Structure formats: C-alpha cells, structure tokens
C-alpha cells in the first residue's frame, strides 16, 4: 500500500512537472516572439508603407563568430538583426549558404549576415549568386562587400544583386554616411565580381556563364589596412530570415584576377 501510494505521488509529481515545463516553454516562446519589436522605420516599402531611413543616431551592436568558414576568417550579424543569422559551407561544392534577417544594406547603417576575411592590398573576389526561395522580398540582397570594419555604419563598397534582379555598385564614403550608388544596366546576373586595385574599385558581372566583364567606371574609395572582404546577405525583412547562396567563390589577394 505504501509502495502504491509512493508511485501515485511520483506520477502526480511528473504530471505536474510536465505541465510546468510546457507552461514555461510556452511562456519563453511567447516572450521571444513578443520581444521582436520591429520599429516602424525598419519596415520594408509596400503599397501601404513608405520605406524611410533609420534615425540618424540609431545603431545596434554587431554579433561576431571568430571561427573560420571556408576561405573566410569569421562571420557576423552586422547591425545585430532582430533574428539571428547563420551560414554553412559545403566544401565539395565550394558553396556558402547564408541565412539572415535584416532591414536593409542601405542608408547610413546595415543589417546583414557577413562572412569576412581581414585583408590588405589589392583584392579580386567573385561568386555565383542565387536566391533559393523565389517568393522572397524583391529588395533582398546578395552582396560582395568590402568594409572598413564590422560596425553597422562602417565605410564600405559592394556589388549587389537584388531579389527582383536589380544590380548596382554602392558605397558608403565615410562612416555613418548614406550610401551612394551606380546602377548596372543589366538585370539578374548569374555571377558577380569586385576588384580592388589600390583605391579603385570595379564591378564585374556574368549574365549566363560567360567570362566576367566590367560594368561601369571604377569608383575611388580609400580604406585603411587591414579591411574586411567577403560575402553577405540580407532578407530586407527586419525579423524574418531568408537565404542567399554563393558558390564557386574565388578570392585572391591581387587585382586583375576575377574569374
């Protein structure tokens, strides 16, 4: 009888512990979801909302993982997007899958997942780029990007492909300045390239697998050494993660080598 009573008490304890555990888990989940408060300025443009710049003094800390991934030294959630990003590398295919939320890479600050390598001197960087989900936001971006630092408002220059096909070279001439751009006439390239030759930066594209060719004139921008070189992706949705894929990635510490 005592043994039977003890078993019943144990069952009751386990039963109530299970309820308590589920309740805590549900509360934690709800708190996590509710904590993702998206400021109005971070919402993307739509038929009912006009995209606007962030407040001039708004910044978030960058989260960084100093562990190598493929040819890169580390990876960061530049600008601390509300949802944490991630990336994986498939060595057999030389393919990087980059997952990120983030309001944008634009205006005076950025939010994106960045795989980077610290470098000095001249640089040639190229990669095949694509969006595996065809239903993502039209202004999401895969980028080849060179930055002075990992702060959300760092000086930078990038070649970007948007989800809807638009391409440009864009640069932030000084920290916390708004980005400037050079639009690329073509739409929806298969491969992007960027070259740093001294202080001159040149964009390259390949539309359908032909050799990379230059688009536009070089842009002059001076970086202190060392600087960061790498690939990045943003969903252009402040709290929703999407994916960009970079494959056949080529990175060399010299100019004139993009391929």
C-alpha angles and dihedrals in degrees: 000000000000089000091051091049091050091052091050091051090050091050091050091049092050091046094052092041088056091052090048092049093049090046092052091046092051092047092049091049091049092048091049092050094044091048091065093089107173114208114230093242090058095060114107123246116274142152089283102032133055115215111236135182120266118257110283093243097043117117138152128203117256117240113220136191111199096203122114120249117187109312092343128095097217147328135243143191093229109209093012099262113215092249117051117247131217142185139202133197127215105200094190090061099028085234130150120198110200122193121192148149119204139140095244149300095250147084112034099325141034141216116196145115109265128194106196148177125200110236144164132203125018124351140197117192129172138161144167107247135198146152112235093200110063092194098065125119113292096234097051111125142215109197143186100211141180116198137181091223145343097264115118092245099042124143107265149157126208146173109221140190115200124212092250092051103262115139133194147155109237132180141185104217095199137009113286092009123129117261121258123204148202111208118222114224096218123074132222108005122195094216133028131199138184129189130197113201107173104304094338120100122194131189124221133186140184115201102192108003099292117133114290113268131195120258121196130345124305117270119225116226129150122220129187115233131285103036134167125262126185155094129293146177137200127185091210085228111107098218104016122089121221132168140247124186127212119188138173087027114192122193125170132168094233140072125247096035106100111135 
